[in-house]
Each structure stands twice: as C-alpha cells, then as structure tokens.
Amino acid sequence: MTSGGLLRKTVIGCGILAVGVGVAVALAGHVVVGAGLAVGIMLGSLNGYLIQGLLARRAPFAAASLLRIVLFSSIVLIVALSVREAAWALALGIALAQFVMVAVGARAGMRR
C-alpha cells in the first residue's frame, strides 16, 4: 500500500472518530469540548500529508518535524487564547489522530 493510501485511510478513520466523539461528547452536554475534539482529530489527520509534502520538497526530517510541532502548537495556543474552554480538547484531538495514524500503519504493516 502506498503512503497515499495510508493517509487516505487515516483521514477516513479520523473522520469517523471525529463524528462519533463529537456527537457523544455533545450529547453528554459538552458541545464546545466535543467540537474541540472533533476539530483536533481532523486537524491531526492532516499531519501525514504535511510531513509527506515537506519531505517531497526535500526538507530535512528534523526541520519538518520541528515545523509541524510549531504549527500544531501555535494552533492550540491560538485556540487557548480565544476559546479557553476547548484548548485542551483540540490538543487531545490531535493526539488521538496520531493514534489512528499509527493504528492504520501498523495494520498495513502486519498484512505484509
């Protein structure tokens, strides 16, 4: 499977997870937190495309990693300053997306 296939499956899995988590948390009475988690999951699902694009442009891996950390951290900080209640949810959503990416990659690796 190509990296594009893995990334596509990651985005699809994250989309399903985002809808499920967002709806479940909103039904529990925490709409802003549910939205933060859902947005974070979808934002985190784009991490693979970002690293792929940076490496395709021959960016050094360490620089690409640092750029992604700064980008995602900046987004979380902006949300923290504007919507204080959901900043942790956005960061948690990004982390959940990374677990989905690892699970998709591990599943593909185990099939070989």
C-alpha positions in Angstrom: 0.0 0.0 0.0 1.3 3.4 -0.8 1.7 6.2 1.7 -1.2 8.0 -0.1 -3.5 5.0 0.7 -2.4 5.0 4.3 -3.0 8.7 4.6 -6.4 8.4 3.0 -7.4 5.6 5.4 -6.1 7.8 8.3 -8.3 10.7 7.2 -11.3 8.4 6.8 -10.8 6.8 10.2 -10.3 10.2 11.8 -13.4 11.5 10.2 -15.4 8.6 11.6 -13.8 9.0 15.0 -14.4 12.8 15.0 -18.1 12.4 14.3 -18.5 9.7 16.9 -16.6 11.5 19.6 -18.0 14.9 18.8 -21.6 13.6 18.9 -21.1 11.5 22.1 -19.4 14.4 24.0 -22.0 16.9 22.8 -24.8 14.6 23.9 -23.2 14.4 27.3 -23.6 18.2 27.5 -20.2 19.5 26.5 -20.7 20.8 23.0 -17.6 23.1 22.9 -15.4 20.2 24.1 -16.9 17.8 21.6 -16.3 20.3 18.8 -12.7 20.9 20.0 -12.1 17.1 20.0 -13.6 16.7 16.5 -11.7 19.6 15.1 -8.5 18.4 16.7 -8.9 14.9 15.3 -9.5 16.2 11.8 -6.6 18.7 12.1 -4.3 15.9 13.3 -5.3 13.7 10.4 -3.6 16.2 8.1 -0.3 15.7 9.8 0.7 12.9 7.5 0.0 14.9 4.4 2.0 17.8 5.9 5.1 15.6 6.5 4.8 14.0 3.1 4.7 17.4 1.4 7.6 18.7 3.4 9.7 15.7 2.7 8.8 15.8 -1.0 10.3 19.3 -1.1 13.5 17.8 0.4 13.1 19.4 3.8 15.3 17.8 6.4 13.3 15.4 8.5 14.3 17.2 11.8 13.3 20.6 10.3 10.0 19.2 9.0 9.2 17.7 12.4 10.0 20.9 14.2 7.8 22.9 11.7 4.9 20.5 12.3 5.3 20.8 16.1 5.4 24.6 15.9 2.4 24.7 13.6 0.2 22.5 15.7 1.3 24.1 19.0 0.6 27.5 17.5 -2.9 26.5 16.5 -3.6 25.1 20.0 -2.2 28.3 21.6 -4.4 30.5 19.4 -7.5 28.4 20.4 -6.4 28.6 24.0 -6.4 32.4 23.9 -9.7 32.7 22.0 -11.8 29.7 23.4 -10.2 28.9 26.7 -12.6 26.1 27.4 -11.7 23.8 24.5 -8.0 24.3 24.0 -7.1 21.0 25.8 -9.8 19.2 23.7 -8.1 20.4 20.5 -4.7 19.2 21.7 -6.2 15.8 22.7 -7.9 15.5 19.4 -4.6 16.0 17.6 -3.1 13.3 19.8 -6.0 10.9 19.0 -5.4 11.4 15.3 -1.8 10.3 15.8 -3.0 7.1 17.4 -5.3 6.5 14.4 -2.3 7.1 12.0 -0.2 4.6 14.0 -3.0 2.0 14.0 -3.5 2.3 10.2 0.2 2.0 9.6 0.6 -1.0 12.0 -2.4 -2.7 10.4 -0.9 -2.3 6.9 2.5 -3.5 8.2 1.0 -6.6 9.7 -0.7 -7.5 6.5 2.6 -7.8 4.6 
